[in-house]
Amino acid sequence: MARPMPSTDTPLPVGHFRQAVTPIRTAAELGAVVREQRRHLALTQLDIAGLGNTGNRFIVELENGKPTVQLQKVLDIMDLLGLEVVVRAKAARSG
């Protein structure tokens, strides 16, 4: 039995359920964060593809860390999931 699609009238939760800051250095790390947030929201890849007006293949590639996915689409999906990108200078390493 197919799960019903979440209503687009109901906004998805905003905010990350994990720690406030997650340094991302690879496409695979970003994909893992996106996957974790999607699962936390109890959504399927098809749900996100439909809500984000993109193909399921794009969601699969994003979550698998494909380094050549389109940046704007990534940002749109992250926004949909309540995630955001924050750019800052790296913290100095001690030791």
Secondary structure as the mmCIF struct_conf table of DSSP 4:
data_model
#
loop_
_struct_conf.conf_type_id
_struct_conf.id
_struct_conf.beg_label_comp_id
_struct_conf.beg_label_asym_id
_struct_conf.beg_label_seq_id
_struct_conf.end_label_comp_id
_struct_conf.end_label_asym_id
_struct_conf.end_label_seq_id
HELX_LH_PP_P HELX_LH_PP_P1 ALA A 2 SER A 7
TURN_TY1_P TURN_TY1_P1 THR A 8 ASP A 9
BEND BEND1 THR A 10 THR A 10
HELX_LH_PP_P HELX_LH_PP_P2 PRO A 11 VAL A 14
BEND BEND2 GLY A 15 GLY A 15
BEND BEND3 PHE A 17 ARG A 18
BEND BEND4 ALA A 20 ALA A 20
BEND BEND5 THR A 26 THR A 26
HELX_RH_AL_P HELX_RH_AL_P1 ALA A 27 HIS A 40
TURN_TY1_P TURN_TY1_P2 LEU A 41 ALA A 42
HELX_RH_AL_P HELX_RH_AL_P2 GLN A 45 LEU A 51
TURN_TY1_P TURN_TY1_P3 GLY A 52 ASN A 53
BEND BEND6 THR A 54 THR A 54
HELX_RH_AL_P HELX_RH_AL_P3 ASN A 56 GLU A 63
TURN_TY1_P TURN_TY1_P4 ASN A 64 GLY A 65
TURN_TY1_P TURN_TY1_P5 PRO A 67 THR A 68
BEND BEND7 VAL A 69 VAL A 69
HELX_RH_AL_P HELX_RH_AL_P4 LEU A 71 LEU A 80
TURN_TY1_P TURN_TY1_P6 LEU A 81 GLY A 82
HELX_LH_PP_P HELX_LH_PP_P3 ALA A 89 SER A 94
#
